[in-house]
Amino acid sequence: MSQRLRELIRAVRACKTAAEERAVIAKECALIRTAFKDNNESFRHRNVAKLLFIHMLGYPSHWGQMECVRLIASQSFPEKRIGYLGLMLLLTEHEEVLTLVTNSIKNDLNHQNQFVVGLALTCVGNLATEDIARDLATDIDRLLRTSNSYTRKKAALAMARVLRKVPDLTEDFVDRITQLIKDRSHGVQITAIQLMIDVVEAEEEYAVHFTRLVPSLVRILRNLLSMGYSPDHDVSGITDPFLQVKLLRLLRLLGKSNDSTSDAMNDMLAQVATNTETAKNPGNAVLYECVQTIISVESEAGLRQLAINILGRFLLNRDNNIRYVALNVLGRVALDDLAAVQRHRNTIVECLKDPDVSLRQRALDLIYVMVQQDNVQELTTEMLNYLVVASAEQRASIGSHILDTVERFSPSAEWRVNTLITLLSIAGGDVDDAVVSSTVMYIAQEEMLYSQTVHKLFSMMKNDSQQLGLVHCAVWCIGEYGERLLQSCPASLAQNEDKVYPAVTASDVVEGLHEILVMHNANETTKSLTLTALAKLTLRFSHDPTVTPRISELVQQYKASMAVELQQRSVEYGFLLGTEPAAATSIADLGGLRNETLTRMPVIDPAAFAARRAVIDEDEDGEVMAAGNSGAIGTLQAPTSNGTAAGGANLLDLDDIFGGSAAPVAPAAAAPAAQAVPQHPKTQSTEDILADIFSTPSAGAGASAVLAPTFAAPAQPTAQPLQPTGGDLLTQLGGVEPTAAPMGSNPSATVAAPGSGAAAPAPGAQPQAWPAAAPVVAPQAAAAQTSPGTAEFVAFEKAGLLLKFTLSKPDAADNTKTMVTVTFSNSSAVGMEGLVLQVATPKFLTLQMQPPSGTSLSPNNGNTTTQVFTLTNPQHGVKNLAVKLRIQYKSKLAVGGEQQITETAQVTQFPFAF
Amino acid sequence: LLLRARSVSNPFESADFTQQHIAFEAQRYPDHLDSRSERHTPLRRWCFGLTMIRFILMVNKQGQTRLASYYEWLPIAERTALEAEMIRRCLSRNEFQCSFLEFRGYKVIFRRYASLFFIVGVTDGEDENELGILEFIHCLVETLDKFFESVCELDIMFNLEKAHFVLDEMVMNGCIVEANKQNILKPINLMEKASAEESIFSRS
């Protein structure tokens, strides 16, 4: 229409860079703005047209809205027309400008020219807000009854918008709408049907108003079919497929769970299904809609069979579009008639091999639904085959699907383990950690399979170490069941199996793990797991004297690793294996500890595991998932030792006390303080270990500094592990030994020391800021120095709950032992139930806890309970006692209900003499 | 179909697109918008649960939008990101693969005519007939072809408002109004004539 718009388009196209284009647009916008401001009448609509172009390019153009409003009010038709177009494109239903146009639209709806009315109706249909809809509903209703079909069809869709925005008007208009079906014009029919679909979709109860229309709808459809060639509506041999599709869709909505209407349309659907010409796309569109309707309504069995057969034919079609929709519908059919879909299994499986990714995705979804007990082996094989070629982003979800399938339908334990291992060997690098941990769990459950599994994994790991998931699984198994590698074993449980895995020598196994350690794609988790496996192998291969030195040598290599986790493991295992000189002297009983810690992991109860995973899945923030980042196997172990899902969070992490898991870096935190002193002159001046402790962050290497932010972070109920420390049980054992003592009622608390060690990394949240080193040295400590025997002090007091510590020396000859009697009392007005005290100690202390005398405290100091624990301090006189407490109880609220309360505290005011 | 053959031989390719154009288009659609718009999707699906056409795009092979009509409101930044991503995906598919994509809560149905992609996004539910939409795209192209007398990309670009007028006769509120070429074009032609006369009249 305007030369200038063309010029603008040319100018924009001539731009070589984005900056140039922006400049052109900015200049043009400035010109248009000026023109708008000057109220230049003659170029207004041309300017708005230019604005549409600018808008399409993605530049802001909202400032032209007012001009559109003015154009709409104009008397000139071209201006009005462009004004409406501008309004629809530039404006949104959220803009306040719209309130200004209501009146103009109302005027135009009453205009004598049908095209002006048409413009106004289109505008209402595309933009109407709730207010506009309310204001104009009566006008639109009037237009629904005009003699002009051009106006009627637009009014029908405008009404659809009105009812969508103001659903309560439906009641008033629903009868009017049913009248529209009598219209002869296809345009009105299609929009009227759309309007009915909208009404029924929005509120199903309106369907009853339309059910009596079913015969009319069926008649319209029959007329369309029997009409023969009609040049007006023919689309490649089908009469108005658009109308047919809409009709079938409305029938579907009306026939859903309604026997009588379904009955009424039965014959017609059969006719459509059999008579539709399927050589061209329009015919297929109608047939596709028809099949969907047959499946959704309460149709006869024979008709359903016909529909399924049509889908079968669709599946064999060479056109991918048609196969796509067939798979789509079969997915829905499968939900209530799986057997019918199973018949097409081979064809569906074929679709997995198609080069088209949309098709493959659909087929995969369908296959996933189709899996049953009897076809699980075949279909899983297909899914695994597909996994090989699947794109990286699909692999994770396919892996999870396969895991789910295997868990639900597995015919035998051997098959399950083997399938999961195959899965890991194909996509071990892409799948979720959950797959790895589940695999490990299933392996651990089948003792019959230990030998062949570990052999298989070992050989797979040697052949292909690219799939980290597989490597992690293999390394874990070798650590646990490594001794089985030394004997040959048949490759399968089957009786007549000839293939045999040859025996492997111990040094081969160790070298295999060494290769994993130095492998280029090994990440920190891989290395941590491998270190643990190596440590465990010292026990598995204890008969071979050459193995232990070699393993020690490998473990030692990480003593100075930059990765805190690896360094910690290396140093701790060094002590356990007795290669660290320090260990031999200061911790005499490490030998026993070593056997205990390096023993085989207990088998996991699958139910507890599933519960744990469900909790993780529910946690939408994914924070708990993050706990798995230090190795899925680590996460897996937590539930074993805990029994309850949240158990991991219940235990104290002494790492925190000691300046974080940077511990190995800082000599102060590395166990024997005697060793620390010479290296660390600072500690000589203070007799209080805590001063030492709290100096760690400054004294330690950069690693501790890194931890500081984590430290300061506010507490969260499901706290993340501090650092990769969460990896493995063994990590914790060398370093810290928090011990939880149960107060009876809580089953999760009856854990052995190693168990709590594994769980320890999970919490990490410390609500309170740590006090500076100075006030830690309690005044009492100095005062009580000279008078051993007994001492008494208040360890904790908050919200009425008071914990009093009474210290005594049970064995006069052994001054390293201190017995602590804790007396609980409750001075508040509310009762306390389920009281659980957990105590954690620095690693130089050992702790023994007795059960409590009771777990409930009545209000107002009604009763007291006691609990006893014994601390052994081998460095008596060098380091002072210190413990950390975690107290959990349920407080009975006055208004009914209970509140779970958790408190933590550190107790440092032990008199020095103890 | 005749038109299909014709539109392929049409001078669609005559547009003098330079390499720079492609480069600058790439700059215009920064990827970081993607993540933000992803977050809006659930809300949007909730608001517009009803099955409908949610947008119609005409985008050329270089990723330049030639016509965009949205039947629900999206911020401009999100639109450009959506268009860029969509054309990238459409281009990555060949003619033997199916014309449907599932993407950001939309089901996208596209069809290519010479250098121009016609892309329709509908609610990704169970109820939209993908084959029907495909047929509708063809109907739209035929109508434009008849209106512009052998349409090409440049026709649509230089007569943006006319193309919109045609589209508005065919789709309204995300639903098909009319799929009959005569019924669509008769009023359009009348209106064009009226507009032309009136503008001559008003100028004189």
Interface residues (C-beta under 8 A of the other chain):
Chain A: M1 L5 R6 I9 R13 C15 K16 T17 A18 E21 A49 L52 F53 H55 M56 L57 G58 Y59 P60 S76 F77 P78 R81 I82 L85 M88 L89 T92 E93 H94 Q114 F115 G118 T122 G125 N126 Y150 K153 K154 L157 A158 A160 R161 R164 H186 G187 I190 T191 Q194 I197 D198 E201 A202 D232 H233 V235 S236 D240 P241 F242 V245 K246 R249 N281 P282 N284 A285 Y288 E289 Q292 N320 N321 I322 R323 Y324 V325 N328 R332 P355 D356 V357 S358 L359 Q361
Chain B: L1 T18 Q20 H21 F24 Q27 R28 L50 T51 T65 L67 A68 S69 Y71 W73 I76 A77 R79 T80 R93 F96 Q97 C98 S99 F100 L101 E102 E126 D127 N129 E130 L131 G132 L134 E135 F136 H138 C139 M157 F158 L160 E161 H164 F165 D168 M172 N173 C175 I176 V177 E178 A179 N180 Q182 N183 P187 L190 M191 A194 S195 E198 S199 S202
